[in-house]
Amino acid sequence: MAYLFPSKRFVFNRALLFILALMPLSTITIAQGDSAIDSAQTSNGQKQFVFTAHNKAKKFAQQQKNKGNTATIRTEKKTGKRYFVILKGYSQWAPAFKQAQVLFKQGFARVEVTKGRFERGYSVLAARFFDKKAAGQAFNKLKRMGLRNVKVHTDNINFSRYIVRVTTQKKSQPAAPIAQTNQLSQVKHVPQKKQNKTHIEKKIKKEATTEETAVMPGGTIEIEADNTDEDEMMIVMSDDISDINFEVDFAQADIDSRSDWGASFSLEQDLFTRDAQDASSASYIHADAYLENTINHDWGFRIAARLDGYYQQGNKATRYSQLDADYGDTFLRYRDDNFRITLGAQTIRWGRVDNLGPLDNMATVDLSRGVLLKWGENYRSSAAIRIESYVSQGKFDFVYLPSFREAQLSEKQDVWYPINQNTGRMLGFKSSPAMQALIQNADIDDDIDGEGGMGLRYSTKLNDFDVAMTVQRVRLSMPYYRLEQTAGQFTFKEEHERNWIIGADAAFDWKAVTWRMEAGWFSDLPATTTMLEYKTYNGFQWAGSAEFYPGDADTRVNLQLSGRHLNEREKILDLDNTIALSGEIESLFANERWKLSTRFNIGLTHEDYLLAPEIAFLGWEPFEVYSAFHYLDGAEQTIGGFYKDNAMLSFGIRGKY
């Protein structure tokens, strides 16, 4: 059987463009201008304006001089601690964006949906402060709103303030503080023709923004730093919120001591739409929960578990039921300012792209539901020892896998198992009468043990690029089946070759698009020759993606191009060179109460098609009711061709607490 890796061929560009055209666009922005982050009347009648961007201060001073006033600029060097109030744990963009809009309506003016460059999933950055008490007040406000996934992250920074002192030619009235309202924040809408940002930054940001805050007489003020356009500056003002009645004085609490828990579930019913499929329907139930506690600044732990239930109906060969219990990320963690060690089950993903990156070999791939699992949800936890060390401008990340965990497969009767002994077909091979007879009568040996391997990664930032290098000596979790013969009986034995992998990855933002790329050289990729001999060859795998928001609106597009190239020296039954275009598109509409999304795979070297549109109702929080359709087709050796009879219509409900 061929190595389980996407292999696809180009098809209907027009259909893709049509899908993109269907996505609704809308934009909301806040006021922009050249205002300072604060102003105050000095004792000698001068006015003082404070900026965190030198070019803004310089421009403002020149404007005052043009009016006949006297203006001077003074620079102050500061060192301080910055506090980020964050909502974490969103695996999909749409729920994070919806939560960000709720916060905006509650008065949090500068809300951003962010995506960490070294972490998966999405977070909502609610606010940032230099003042610990202000961060605590925002933290408690979010807790009172019923949000349990609130975190406060700290960062030590050096920054500069630019103070512009203005002396007018005639006596001026005392300047009122900029922000003196009873609301937490204050924003203003501007005409669409002037919009160039949204109140919620839907553009993915790979790390904490460069924006700073300063505590001034008018309150805590946030302003965009030097990377803004020369003639525009986004001003976001947060008032003094001491008059809000918080239940807890966060300033007296330990910021690093917090507990968090969460749970989610899903129920789904699938109806197969092709008569060639022996199974008629399938039911799926899933539940998971976690408890996380940061005991103090040094120690923390997490406990997580999941339950998956499968029930498939059809003829005798395909009918089965199964209930599986499994662990999630469950670990003990110690950390100090520049060091972190984690012991236990973890989902460690070193790759950049979202869908089966070639460098994501420290995590276990989840194939239990085939193509039904969304990007980012198709991994399981593996036992690991992880040591992270922060040095200078970079980070060393060492991982050791003491025990190997192979990819999570479904039961042999399941329609998503890679070997179909009823029809005599195997994923990756063309069908023939001889091959059908061999597969139908062979045994399958999936007994796997041993250690997983180890790897080292160094990541750093070069100008506007996040880059990393990695060396891995690890077993690949995706299975490959080796044909063996013992005493006249054929057996397909599951293999997981140990590979040397040398790779690199990078990420950067350009032209309002987040670009990610990764590539790796592999020493021992498995294949089967035309004489049915098992061989390994070196090869090269790569992937690149572009994530953007058309029109800066409620639509997210993530496109990925990936390839796999095998340096085989003999004729093989496997696909040796494959290139695929895949992607996911999702859009919110009808006041963000509905979500339309789709995932697709298009083979560029071989015919291989997947189209999975979904419509979901989000208005019944915290639940989502959805309906989806999965269409597959393609050449025999491809995923779409092998699973084409699994085309299905799905209905379900999911929720997250």
Secondary structure per residue as TSV (DSSP state, phi and psi in degrees):
chain	resnum	aa	ss	phi	psi
A	1	M	-	360.0	145.7
A	2	A	-	-74.1	158.2
A	3	Y	-	-62.0	134.1
A	4	L	-	-77.6	87.7
A	5	F	-	-142.5	140.9
A	6	P	-	-54.4	134.2
A	7	S	-	-140.5	125.7
A	8	K	-	-144.8	173.3
A	9	R	B	-138.3	151.6
A	10	F	-	-67.3	137.1
A	11	V	-	-153.9	159.7
A	12	F	-	5.5	89.1
A	13	N	H	-65.3	-36.0
A	14	R	H	-63.4	-36.1
A	15	A	H	-63.4	-40.7
A	16	L	H	-63.4	-44.8
A	17	L	H	-62.7	-34.9
A	18	F	H	-65.9	-39.8
A	19	I	H	-62.4	-44.1
A	20	L	H	-61.8	-38.0
A	21	A	H	-68.6	-23.9
A	22	L	H	-74.8	-20.1
A	23	M	S	-72.0	126.9
A	24	P	-	-72.6	145.3
A	25	L	-	-119.6	138.6
A	26	S	-	-154.1	153.8
A	27	T	-	-139.1	137.1
A	28	I	-	-129.1	130.8
A	29	T	-	-131.0	170.1
A	30	I	-	-111.8	170.6
A	31	A	-	-65.2	148.2
A	32	Q	B	-128.1	155.9
A	33	G	-	175.8	-168.0
A	34	D	S	-110.5	29.3
A	35	S	-	-73.3	154.2
A	36	A	-	-80.1	164.9
A	37	I	S	-73.3	-19.7
A	38	D	E	-163.6	157.4
A	39	S	E	-141.9	152.7
A	40	A	E	-154.1	151.2
A	41	Q	E	-89.1	123.7
A	42	T	-	-84.4	171.1
A	43	S	T	-67.4	-27.2
A	44	N	T	-94.9	16.0
A	45	G	S	89.7	-5.3
A	46	Q	-	-75.4	156.2
A	47	K	E	-104.7	141.3
A	48	Q	E	-121.0	128.2
A	49	F	E	-121.9	134.5
A	50	V	E	-114.0	131.2
A	51	F	E	-125.6	154.8
A	52	T	S	-106.9	-1.8
A	53	A	-	-116.5	122.2
A	54	H	H	-63.9	-39.6
A	55	N	H	-64.9	-32.3
A	56	K	H	-69.9	-42.8
A	57	A	H	-62.6	-42.1
A	58	K	H	-63.9	-42.6
A	59	K	H	-66.0	-41.5
A	60	F	H	-64.4	-41.5
A	61	A	H	-61.6	-40.6
A	62	Q	H	-65.2	-38.2
A	63	Q	H	-62.3	-39.3
A	64	Q	H	-67.5	-38.0
A	65	K	H	-64.7	-37.2
A	66	N	H	-64.5	-25.0
A	67	K	T	-85.9	1.6
A	68	G	T	90.2	7.3
A	69	N	-	-91.1	166.0
A	70	T	E	-100.3	130.5
A	71	A	E	-136.2	132.3
A	72	T	E	-127.1	150.9
A	73	I	E	-116.3	130.4
A	74	R	E	-124.2	134.0
A	75	T	E	-100.7	132.9
A	76	E	E	-118.9	124.8
A	77	K	E	-88.1	129.9
A	78	K	E	-128.1	150.6
A	79	T	E	-129.0	130.1
A	80	G	E	-159.7	179.7
A	81	K	E	-108.9	132.4
A	82	R	E	-106.8	139.0
A	83	Y	E	-115.2	125.0
A	84	F	E	-108.2	123.5
A	85	V	E	-97.1	114.3
A	86	I	E	-129.8	142.1
A	87	L	E	-102.4	120.2
A	88	K	E	-112.8	167.9
A	89	G	E	95.5	24.7
A	90	Y	E	-98.4	114.6
A	91	S	S	-78.0	-23.1
A	92	Q	S	-120.0	153.0
A	93	W	H	-68.7	-41.5
A	94	A	H	-58.8	-48.3
A	95	P	H	-62.3	-36.4
A	96	A	H	-65.1	-43.6
A	97	F	H	-65.1	-40.3
A	98	K	H	-64.5	-41.2
A	99	Q	H	-65.8	-36.8
A	100	A	H	-62.9	-38.2
A	101	Q	H	-67.2	-34.4
A	102	V	H	-62.3	-43.9
A	103	L	H	-64.1	-37.7
A	104	F	H	-62.2	-41.1
A	105	K	H	-69.9	-22.5
A	106	Q	T	-86.9	2.3
A	107	G	T	107.1	2.3
A	108	F	-	-84.5	104.9
A	109	A	-	-75.3	-36.5
A	110	R	S	-109.0	83.1
A	111	V	E	-108.4	135.0
A	112	E	E	-131.7	140.9
A	113	V	E	-93.4	117.8
A	114	T	E	-119.2	159.3
A	115	K	-	-136.8	115.3
A	116	G	-	-68.0	144.4
A	117	R	S	-73.8	-23.1
A	118	F	S	-113.8	5.9
A	119	E	S	-130.7	149.7
A	120	R	-	-91.9	160.2
A	121	G	S	84.3	-174.6
A	122	Y	E	-122.2	153.4
A	123	S	E	-131.2	157.8
A	124	V	E	-111.8	114.1
A	125	L	E	-85.1	105.0
A	126	A	E	-80.3	-39.8
A	127	A	E	-167.3	163.2
A	128	R	E	-142.8	144.8
A	129	F	E	-144.9	156.8
A	130	F	S	-91.0	-20.2
A	131	D	-	-94.9	122.6
A	132	K	H	-64.4	-38.8
A	133	K	H	-65.5	-41.2
A	134	A	H	-63.5	-39.7
A	135	A	H	-63.0	-39.5
A	136	G	H	-65.2	-37.3
A	137	Q	H	-66.5	-41.8
A	138	A	H	-64.8	-41.3
A	139	F	H	-56.6	-48.5
A	140	N	H	-68.1	-34.4
A	141	K	H	-62.0	-43.2
A	142	L	H	-65.8	-38.0
A	143	K	H	-63.4	-39.3
A	144	R	H	-68.8	-22.3
A	145	M	T	-78.3	-1.2
A	146	G	T	89.8	14.9
A	147	L	-	-93.2	119.1
A	148	R	-	-95.2	-15.8
A	149	N	-	-92.5	33.3
A	150	V	E	-85.8	131.5
A	151	K	E	-128.8	153.5
A	152	V	E	-121.6	115.1
A	153	H	E	-102.4	144.6
A	154	T	E	-115.8	155.0
A	155	D	E	-152.1	127.3
A	156	N	E	-84.2	127.7
A	157	I	E	-137.4	156.8
A	158	N	E	-109.6	136.0
A	159	F	E	-148.9	167.7
A	160	S	E	-122.1	143.6
A	161	R	E	-116.2	142.4
A	162	Y	E	-116.9	113.6
A	163	I	E	-101.7	119.5
A	164	V	E	-102.2	117.5
A	165	R	E	-99.6	125.0
A	166	V	E	-117.5	127.5
A	167	T	E	-112.7	115.8
A	168	T	-	-82.2	159.7
A	169	Q	S	-75.4	-24.3
A	170	K	S	-129.2	160.4
A	171	K	-	-59.7	132.7
A	172	S	-	-111.8	156.3
A	173	Q	-	-75.7	149.2
A	174	P	-	-57.8	136.1
A	175	A	-	-76.2	129.3
A	176	A	-	-76.2	150.0
A	177	P	-	-56.6	145.7
A	178	I	S	-62.0	-42.8
A	179	A	-	-122.4	105.8
A	180	Q	-	-137.0	58.5
A	181	T	-	-115.7	171.1
A	182	N	S	-90.6	0.6
A	183	Q	S	-92.9	156.6
A	184	L	S	-66.3	-34.6
A	185	S	E	-148.2	167.3
A	186	Q	E	-144.9	125.9
A	187	V	-	-134.9	169.4
A	188	K	-	-143.8	135.9
A	189	H	-	-82.1	148.0
A	190	V	-	-123.9	158.3
A	191	P	-	-58.2	151.6
A	192	Q	G	-62.8	-32.0
A	193	K	G	-66.3	-17.8
A	194	K	G	-101.2	0.4
A	195	Q	-	-76.4	137.3
A	196	N	-	-140.4	1.9
A	197	K	S	-147.6	163.6
A	198	T	-	-110.2	158.5
A	199	H	S	-64.8	-25.7
A	200	I	E	-111.1	117.7
A	201	E	E	-72.0	102.0
A	202	K	-	-85.3	-10.8
A	203	K	S	-68.9	127.8
A	204	I	-	-63.3	133.8
A	205	K	-	-117.4	135.6
A	206	K	S	-84.7	-13.5
A	207	E	S	-154.4	-179.1
A	208	A	-	-58.9	139.9
A	209	T	-	-65.9	162.4
A	210	T	S	-83.3	0.2
A	211	E	-	-67.7	143.9
A	212	E	E	-118.9	166.6
A	213	T	E	-128.8	156.6
A	214	A	E	-138.8	141.8
A	215	V	E	-93.2	112.4
A	216	M	E	-125.4	174.6
A	217	P	T	-56.4	-29.1
A	218	G	T	-84.6	-1.8
A	219	G	E	125.6	-166.9
A	220	T	E	-90.8	123.3
A	221	I	E	-118.1	140.8
A	222	E	E	-120.1	142.3
A	223	I	E	-150.0	147.0
A	224	E	-	-74.7	141.5
A	225	A	-	-87.8	-155.5
A	226	D	T	-66.2	-12.3
A	227	N	T	-85.3	10.3
A	228	T	S	-83.7	168.4
A	229	D	-	-63.3	152.5
A	230	E	T	-62.6	-35.6
A	231	D	T	-103.3	11.4
A	232	E	-	-138.3	146.1
A	233	M	-	-147.4	128.2
A	234	M	B	-85.5	124.9
A	235	I	E	-109.1	127.6
A	236	V	E	-129.8	118.9
A	237	M	E	-112.6	127.6
A	238	S	E	-112.8	123.2
A	239	D	-	-73.8	170.6
A	240	D	-	-64.7	116.4
A	241	I	-	-103.6	22.8
A	242	S	T	-68.7	-17.9
A	243	D	T	-82.4	-5.9
A	244	I	S	-78.1	136.9
A	245	N	-	-86.0	93.7
A	246	F	-	-89.7	147.4
A	247	E	S	-76.4	-27.5
A	248	V	S	-125.7	136.0
A	249	D	-	-83.5	95.5
A	250	F	G	-62.3	-29.3
A	251	A	G	-62.6	-23.4
A	252	Q	G	-91.8	-3.5
A	253	A	S	-95.9	168.7
A	254	D	-	-90.6	114.7
A	255	I	T	-58.4	-35.2
A	256	D	T	-86.3	-0.5
A	257	S	-	-107.7	102.6
A	258	R	E	-146.6	154.3
A	259	S	E	-121.3	151.4
A	260	D	E	-150.8	147.9
A	261	W	E	-146.0	162.4
A	262	G	E	-164.8	164.7
A	263	A	E	-154.3	155.0
A	264	S	E	-148.4	162.0
A	265	F	E	-151.3	162.9
A	266	S	E	-154.1	144.8
A	267	L	E	-127.7	131.3
A	268	E	E	-142.5	141.3
A	269	Q	E	-121.5	125.2
A	270	D	E	-113.4	134.7
A	271	L	E	-119.0	117.7
A	272	F	E	-74.1	137.9
A	273	T	-	-105.0	-4.6
A	274	R	-	-109.5	134.9
A	275	D	T	-65.4	-25.1
A	276	A	T	-69.7	-15.1
A	277	Q	-	-80.1	124.8
A	278	D	S	-69.9	-29.5
A	279	A	E	-81.7	144.1
A	280	S	E	-99.2	-34.4
A	281	S	E	-159.0	165.9
A	282	A	E	-145.7	143.8
A	283	S	E	-120.8	145.6
A	284	Y	E	-140.5	136.9
A	285	I	E	-131.8	138.7
A	286	H	E	-140.8	142.1
A	287	A	E	-147.7	142.0
A	288	D	E	-146.3	159.3
A	289	A	E	-153.7	155.1
A	290	Y	E	-146.6	155.3
A	291	L	E	-131.6	126.2
A	292	E	E	-127.7	136.4
A	293	N	E	-140.6	126.7
A	294	T	E	-98.8	102.9
A	295	I	-	-64.4	-46.8
A	296	N	S	-155.7	-164.8
A	297	H	S	-62.9	-26.2
A	298	D	S	-97.2	-35.4
A	299	W	E	-122.6	146.6
A	300	G	E	-160.6	164.2
A	301	F	E	-148.0	164.3
A	302	R	E	-144.1	139.1
A	303	I	E	-128.0	129.9
A	304	A	E	-143.9	147.0
A	305	A	E	-146.4	158.1
A	306	R	E	-142.9	156.2
A	307	L	E	-134.2	129.3
A	308	D	E	-127.8	128.7
A	309	G	E	-120.4	135.2
A	310	Y	E	-126.2	136.9
A	311	Y	E	-143.0	113.6
A	312	Q	E	-117.0	131.4
A	313	Q	E	-111.2	148.7
A	314	G	E	163.2	-148.4
A	315	N	S	-75.5	179.7
A	316	K	T	-60.1	-33.5
A	317	A	T	-74.6	-22.6
A	318	T	T	-110.8	-7.7
A	319	R	-	-81.1	127.3
A	320	Y	E	-164.7	164.6
A	321	S	E	-140.2	148.3
A	322	Q	E	-153.9	139.2
A	323	L	E	-126.2	118.1
A	324	D	E	-117.4	132.6
A	325	A	E	-107.1	140.2
A	326	D	E	-147.8	159.5
A	327	Y	E	-91.2	153.6
A	328	G	-	-105.5	-152.7
A	329	D	S	-67.8	107.6
A	330	T	E	-130.9	110.9
A	331	F	E	-155.3	166.2
A	332	L	E	-113.5	136.3
A	333	R	E	-132.3	136.5
A	334	Y	E	-120.8	143.1
A	335	R	E	-150.6	153.6
A	336	D	E	-131.5	-162.3
A	337	D	T	-64.7	-31.2
A	338	N	T	-128.6	18.1
A	339	F	E	-152.3	142.4
A	340	R	E	-148.4	132.6
A	341	I	E	-125.8	134.7
A	342	T	E	-127.4	127.7
A	343	L	E	-120.2	124.2
A	344	G	E	135.2	-167.6
A	345	A	E	-75.0	128.3
A	346	Q	E	-143.0	156.1
A	347	T	-	-108.7	99.8
A	348	I	-	-106.3	115.5
A	349	R	-	-121.5	113.2
A	350	W	-	-92.9	-15.1
A	351	G	-	-73.6	165.2
A	352	R	S	-93.8	-43.7
A	353	V	S	-74.4	162.6
A	354	D	S	-84.8	-27.1
A	355	N	S	-113.2	102.0
A	356	L	S	49.2	59.4
A	357	G	-	-65.3	143.9
A	358	P	T	-64.1	-19.4
A	359	L	T	-98.1	3.0
A	360	D	-	-86.4	63.9
A	361	N	-	-105.7	-2.1
A	362	M	S	-86.0	-12.1
A	363	A	S	-104.5	157.6
A	364	T	E	-94.0	126.4
A	365	V	E	-75.2	138.8
A	366	D	B	-102.2	110.1
A	367	L	-	-111.6	16.5
A	368	S	T	-64.9	-26.1
A	369	R	T	-123.4	21.2
A	370	G	G	60.2	-129.6
A	371	V	G	-84.4	0.9
A	372	L	G	-73.6	-24.1
A	373	L	S	-75.7	133.7
A	374	K	-	-76.2	164.5
A	375	W	T	-56.7	135.7
A	376	G	T	88.0	-16.9
A	377	E	-	-100.9	-0.6
A	378	N	S	-100.2	44.5
A	379	Y	E	-138.2	150.8
A	380	R	E	-119.3	164.2
A	381	S	-	-79.0	149.0
A	382	S	E	-131.3	146.9
A	383	A	E	-65.6	129.6
A	384	A	E	-153.9	154.8
A	385	I	E	-113.0	119.0
A	386	R	E	-123.4	129.3
A	387	I	E	-123.3	121.0
A	388	E	E	-117.0	128.8
A	389	S	E	-128.5	126.5
A	390	Y	E	-98.9	118.2
A	391	V	E	-126.9	129.9
A	392	S	T	48.5	-119.2
A	393	Q	T	-99.0	10.5
A	394	G	E	-131.8	-173.0
A	395	K	E	-146.3	130.3
A	396	F	E	-98.0	135.7
A	397	D	E	-131.3	112.6
A	398	F	E	-112.6	134.3
A	399	V	E	-132.8	133.1
A	400	Y	E	-123.3	130.0
A	401	L	E	-106.0	97.9
A	402	P	S	-66.8	-27.6
A	403	S	S	-133.6	140.5
A	404	F	-	-85.3	133.8
A	405	R	-	-119.5	115.7
A	406	E	-	-74.4	169.3
A	407	A	-	-56.4	143.8
A	408	Q	B	-78.8	107.6
A	409	L	-	-100.6	161.3
A	410	S	-	-80.7	175.5
A	411	E	-	-66.9	156.7
A	412	K	T	-62.1	-25.3
A	413	Q	T	-80.9	-13.1
A	414	D	S	-71.6	149.0
A	415	V	T	-69.4	-13.1
A	416	W	T	-100.3	5.7
A	417	Y	S	-71.3	141.1
A	418	P	S	-74.5	-5.0
A	419	I	E	-124.8	124.3
A	420	N	E	-109.7	96.7
A	421	Q	T	-75.6	-15.1
A	422	N	T	-68.6	-43.8
A	423	T	T	-97.1	-10.4
A	424	G	T	73.6	39.7
A	425	R	E	-123.4	150.8
A	426	M	E	-135.6	137.4
A	427	L	T	-60.9	126.7
A	428	G	T	105.2	-15.6
A	429	F	S	-115.4	146.7
A	430	K	-	-72.9	151.5
A	431	S	-	-87.8	142.8
A	432	S	-	-152.4	157.4
A	433	P	H	-55.4	-41.5
A	434	A	H	-67.0	-42.4
A	435	M	H	-66.5	-38.4
A	436	Q	H	-61.0	-45.8
A	437	A	H	-64.1	-39.0
A	438	L	H	-64.4	-45.4
A	439	I	H	-68.6	-40.0
A	440	Q	H	-65.7	-28.5
A	441	N	H	-106.5	-3.5
A	442	A	-	-85.1	156.6
A	443	D	E	-86.5	161.0
A	444	I	E	-122.6	120.5
A	445	D	E	-108.7	110.0
A	446	D	-	-117.5	28.6
A	447	D	-	-83.2	113.2
A	448	I	-	-125.6	139.7
A	449	D	-	-150.9	-173.0
A	450	G	S	104.0	177.5
A	451	E	-	-85.1	161.9
A	452	G	-	-88.8	-36.6
A	453	G	E	126.6	-161.5
A	454	M	E	-154.3	167.3
A	455	G	E	-161.7	158.3
A	456	L	E	-133.5	134.9
A	457	R	E	-133.7	136.3
A	458	Y	E	-120.0	127.3
A	459	S	E	-125.8	147.9
A	460	T	E	-157.0	179.2
A	461	K	E	-120.3	125.6
A	462	L	E	-117.8	106.2
A	463	N	T	56.4	-117.3
A	464	D	T	-97.9	12.6
A	465	F	E	-111.1	135.2
A	466	D	E	-96.4	121.8
A	467	V	E	-129.6	157.9
A	468	A	E	-154.9	152.2
A	469	M	E	-123.3	145.5
A	470	T	E	-141.5	143.9
A	471	V	E	-127.8	126.7
A	472	Q	E	-130.2	140.6
A	473	R	E	-123.9	93.3
A	474	V	E	-147.0	155.0
A	475	R	E	-89.6	137.6
A	476	L	-	-78.8	133.2
A	477	S	S	-76.4	-25.2
A	478	M	S	-69.3	137.3
A	479	P	-	-82.9	151.0
A	480	Y	E	-132.9	139.0
A	481	Y	E	-106.8	122.0
A	482	R	E	-100.0	128.7
A	483	L	E	-82.6	123.9
A	484	E	E	-127.0	155.7
A	485	Q	E	-129.6	125.4
A	486	T	E	-134.2	120.0
A	487	A	T	52.7	42.3
A	488	G	T	81.1	-2.4
A	489	Q	E	-107.2	128.0
A	490	F	E	-86.5	142.0
A	491	T	E	-137.0	134.6
A	492	F	E	-96.3	109.0
A	493	K	E	-97.5	129.5
A	494	E	E	-71.7	127.3
A	495	E	E	-119.4	146.7
A	496	H	-	-136.9	91.1
A	497	E	-	-66.3	141.3
A	498	R	E	-83.2	125.1
A	499	N	E	-119.8	144.3
A	500	W	E	-85.1	129.2
A	501	I	E	-128.1	125.6
A	502	I	E	-120.1	120.4
A	503	G	E	-145.7	171.7
A	504	A	E	-146.6	154.1
A	505	D	E	-147.5	161.1
A	506	A	E	-154.2	158.9
A	507	A	E	-150.5	143.6
A	508	F	E	-161.5	162.9
A	509	D	E	-108.1	132.8
A	510	W	E	-155.4	131.3
A	511	K	T	56.5	44.5
A	512	A	T	60.8	24.7
A	513	V	E	-127.5	137.2
A	514	T	E	-93.4	119.3
A	515	W	E	-105.5	132.7
A	516	R	E	-131.5	143.4
A	517	M	E	-152.5	151.3
A	518	E	E	-156.5	153.3
A	519	A	E	-155.4	151.3
A	520	G	E	-152.2	145.2
A	521	W	E	-96.4	131.9
A	522	F	E	-115.1	137.0
A	523	S	E	-84.9	-30.9
A	524	D	E	-143.0	81.1
A	525	L	E	-94.3	132.3
A	526	P	E	-80.1	154.5
A	527	A	E	-159.4	165.9
A	528	T	E	-123.8	127.8
A	529	T	B	-76.9	171.3
A	530	T	T	-66.6	-15.6
A	531	M	T	-93.1	13.1
A	532	L	-	64.8	27.4
A	533	E	-	-92.2	141.2
A	534	Y	E	-86.6	125.8
A	535	K	E	-134.2	161.0
A	536	T	E	-126.6	143.5
A	537	Y	E	-136.6	156.7
A	538	N	E	-79.3	159.0
A	539	G	E	-159.6	178.6
A	540	F	E	-136.3	131.0
A	541	Q	E	-127.8	144.0
A	542	W	E	-148.9	161.2
A	543	A	E	-159.2	146.8
A	544	G	E	-144.2	146.7
A	545	S	E	-139.3	157.2
A	546	A	E	-132.9	125.0
A	547	E	E	-120.3	128.8
A	548	F	E	-154.6	172.7
A	549	Y	-	-128.1	99.2
A	550	P	G	-57.4	127.4
A	551	G	G	69.7	12.0
A	552	D	G	56.3	42.8
A	553	A	S	-119.2	-157.8
A	554	D	S	-86.6	24.4
A	555	T	E	-121.1	134.4
A	556	R	E	-118.0	135.7
A	557	V	E	-126.8	130.0
A	558	N	E	-130.1	110.0
A	559	L	E	-108.6	139.3
A	560	Q	E	-135.4	133.8
A	561	L	E	-115.8	128.6
A	562	S	E	-139.0	155.6
A	563	G	E	-148.5	155.2
A	564	R	E	-139.2	128.6
A	565	H	E	-133.0	122.6
A	566	L	E	-106.2	130.9
A	567	N	-	-91.5	65.6
A	568	E	-	-78.2	151.6
A	569	R	S	-112.6	0.7
A	570	E	S	-138.0	169.8
A	571	K	-	-72.4	131.8
A	572	I	B	-126.7	161.0
A	573	L	S	-84.1	-16.7
A	574	D	S	-80.9	164.0
A	575	L	-	-78.7	119.7
A	576	D	-	-89.7	-30.3
A	577	N	E	-132.8	119.8
A	578	T	E	-134.3	142.9
A	579	I	E	-135.1	137.7
A	580	A	E	-139.0	145.7
A	581	L	E	-109.3	124.0
A	582	S	E	-132.6	168.0
A	583	G	E	-177.0	168.8
A	584	E	E	-140.8	139.9
A	585	I	E	-131.9	133.6
A	586	E	E	-143.3	145.5
A	587	S	E	-144.8	138.3
A	588	L	E	-98.3	143.3
A	589	F	E	-151.8	175.8
A	590	A	T	54.7	57.0
A	591	N	T	59.5	37.0
A	592	E	T	60.6	22.6
A	593	R	T	-91.6	-11.6
A	594	W	E	-129.9	149.0
A	595	K	E	-132.3	128.3
A	596	L	E	-110.9	126.6
A	597	S	E	-142.4	162.3
A	598	T	E	-154.3	147.9
A	599	R	E	-119.8	149.0
A	600	F	E	-149.9	155.6
A	601	N	E	-135.3	130.9
A	602	I	E	-131.8	119.1
A	603	G	E	-74.7	134.3
A	604	L	S	-100.2	-18.1
A	605	T	S	-111.9	-21.3
A	606	H	S	-142.4	150.5
A	607	E	-	-66.0	117.8
A	608	D	E	-160.0	113.0
A	609	Y	E	-128.0	136.6
A	610	L	E	-139.1	130.4
A	611	L	E	-135.7	124.1
A	612	A	E	-134.8	78.2
A	613	P	E	-77.1	152.0
A	614	E	E	-146.5	140.3
A	615	I	E	-119.6	131.8
A	616	A	E	-134.3	140.4
A	617	F	E	-97.5	122.2
A	618	L	-	-105.3	-0.3
A	619	G	S	-75.4	-7.5
A	620	W	S	-106.2	65.9
A	621	E	T	-66.2	142.9
A	622	P	T	-92.1	25.9
A	623	F	E	-102.2	155.7
A	624	E	E	-127.3	131.1
A	625	V	E	-108.1	129.8
A	626	Y	E	-141.7	161.4
A	627	S	E	-139.6	138.5
A	628	A	E	-141.0	159.5
A	629	F	E	-132.9	137.0
A	630	H	E	-120.4	119.6
A	631	Y	E	-114.3	129.4
A	632	L	E	-131.5	145.3
A	633	D	E	-166.8	164.9
A	634	G	E	150.0	-172.0
A	635	A	-	-68.2	158.9
A	636	E	T	-57.2	-37.8
A	637	Q	T	-78.6	-11.9
A	638	T	S	-91.5	167.2
A	639	I	H	-62.9	-46.1
A	640	G	H	-61.9	-38.2
A	641	G	H	-71.9	-41.4
A	642	F	H	-67.4	-38.4
A	643	Y	T	-102.1	19.1
A	644	K	G	-62.6	-28.0
A	645	D	G	-74.8	-4.4
A	646	N	G	-90.2	11.8
A	647	A	-	-55.3	133.8
A	648	M	E	-151.2	158.5
A	649	L	E	-110.6	130.2
A	650	S	E	-122.2	146.5
A	651	F	E	-133.1	142.2
A	652	G	E	-169.4	175.7
A	653	I	E	-138.2	141.4
A	654	R	E	-140.4	154.6
A	655	G	E	-150.0	157.2
A	656	K	E	-141.6	131.9
A	657	Y	-	-114.3	360.0
